[in-house]
Structure formats: C-alpha cells, structure tokens
Amino acid sequence: MQLIIPTEVQRRIDNLKDQDLYIHLEMTTGAYAAHFDSSKHPAANFITNAIIRFSHGSISGNGPFRVGLKMEQGWIYSEGLTHFEESEAERLILAGHDSQGKLVVSLQLSRQPF
C-alpha cells in the first residue's frame, strides 16, 4: 500500500459510481488491543459483502482523508484514511493506519465479493 494520492483515489471513486458494488467497511479503536491494555476502550464495526450503489463520491481532507459516498437513501462515510492499494485496478482498497502502523479503518469497494 502507498500513501493516498487524492486525485488518483477520486478517479477510482468516479469509475465505480452508479453501479452495484460490494463494500467492506471496518473500523476499530482498539477492540483487539483491549486484551493487552485495559485503558483502551474496545469499539469496532464491520460490514462486508453488502451491496451498495452510490451516485456521488468524494475524497477530502489533507491527510488523514475522508471519503463520502452518497446513496439514494443516505450516506456512507469513512474518516482516517491514509493509504490505498495502487496495484488494484478493478477494486478500490483504502486503509487508515495509526502512528504505529496498525490498521484503524478500512474502506473497500469491488464489483466482485471480498
């Protein structure tokens, strides 16, 4: 993975709009770390292989970045994104890593299930 290049990520978002896509969205604020450090508040969310369709999507911020996807009945929003997988041509794979390199958030979109 490499650091996010906003113009490249925006191009990939635009290429995926107005079609049925599988989404993987994950966030943790230390749910796994709480086993080793009781001061960490264990919180997490996870959804995978749900089908979505968005009509508008954008990346914003100066890093870490935010991505918002406008759907017919609401929004999907992910914040804290720092990296993207540049070798994926057909999928958008974004991740946010903390200062220690640990995964905090992941947003992935694909025409095929994960």
PyMOL commands that set and color helices and strands:
alter all, ss='L'
color gray80, all
select helices_A, chain A and resi 6-16+33-35
alter helices_A, ss='H'
color red, helices_A
select strands_A, chain A and resi 2-3+21-28+44-52+54-60+65-71+74-81+83-84+92-97+103-110
alter strands_A, ss='S'
color yellow, strands_A
deselect
rebuild
show_as cartoon
